[in-house]
Amino acid sequence: MRDLLDELAGIQPGSRLDGLRALRPDVRAAVAGSEAAIFEGESGLTTEERHAVAQAVAEWNDEPALAAHHAARAAASPRLPALLAHAEMLTKRPDQATPAAVQALAEAGLAPRDVVMLSQLVAHMNFMARMLATFRLLERA
């Protein structure tokens, strides 16, 4: 089973990295499951909002292929500035996550389950960016 990380990292079937990833098929399955849950699952966040946030997180992590993947599916919305502000805080300054930060999302119209979805999306995207960086390091080793 191949996943989005394989595609974005250019991992070819049978390559050394493919062999390393094959040692943990559960990770590939989890990545695919997370992608489906976050981008296709039920949420008060639109699919386009989710991809716009994903694009921004990928850009903050300097992952152009990941950003481009999501940019093709992203669109603006009136509450996108609030979503991006929260995503940036979680990505760059997680120590500043406070009840007031969550309240700002509620004021932007997010239900509690949408705040959870947004936070999961940000965590997932930061994980994806770190995995892509790890694969580049392994390629050079």
SULNOR-V16599 format. One line per field, one symbol per residue. ss: DSSP state (~ for helix, > for strand, _ for the rest). phi: phi as a letter, one per 40 degrees, with the letter a starting at -180 (. if undefined). Layout:
BEGIN
ss=???
phi=???
END
This chain:
BEGIN
ss=___~~~~~~______~~~~~~~__~~~~~~~~~~~~~~~~______~~~~~~~~~~~~~~___~~~~~~~~________~~~~~~~~~~~~~_~~~__~~~~~~~~~____~~~~~~~~~~~~~~~~~~~~~~~~~~~~~_
phi=.bbccdcccgccdgcdcccccccbcccdccccccdccccbccacccdccccccddccccccfbcccccdcdcbcacaccddccccccccccbbdcccbdccccccccchccdccccdccccccccccdccccccccccdcc
END
